[in-house]
Amino acid sequence: MSGMSGNAYQDKAGAFAAGLLLQAAWPVLVIVASVLATPVIGLAAGPQATPLSAAAWFVAAAGALATLAFSMLILFDALLFRLMASRDSEAEGGAAVDDVLTRMRLKPAPAATRPLDQRMAGTRRLLTRQRIGFILFMAASLVAAFQ
């Protein structure tokens, strides 16, 4: 019985980790492409710096940095979920992650191991913050490029 629930748990944690890898990667690729395209857009549009465009570029840069930072945290979480998926049970996987976080001095040793769903909910909050940063980056970039 535990083998069957262990497989479902491993599948869930592994699939979540795989999805996180994708979610960490695509915004970074879009930001890099945008940064590479910026000089081309600038040449085509001609120099027309205004206080609004300068402020928009600053906001775009802040949004890009926030997106990149959240992407790195999401990548780290993906690796932690992969570690969880490598263990036979949810309890073992959670204990392994807690041990890594404690050893890295990122979190104190918990009194009790959090369940997989609770950990996934925490990571989904990171995904939301990453998306907000990315939307801020895209919106400010559009304002700066085409105002």
Secondary structure, DSSP 8 states (H G I E B T S, - for coil): -HHHHHHHHHHHHHHHHHHHHHHHHHHHHHHHHHHHHHHHHHHHH-----HHHHHHHHHHHHHHHHHHHHHHHHHHHHHHHHHHHTSSSHHHHHHHHHHHHHHTTSS---SS---HHHHHHHHHHHHHHHHHHHHHHHHHHHHHHH-
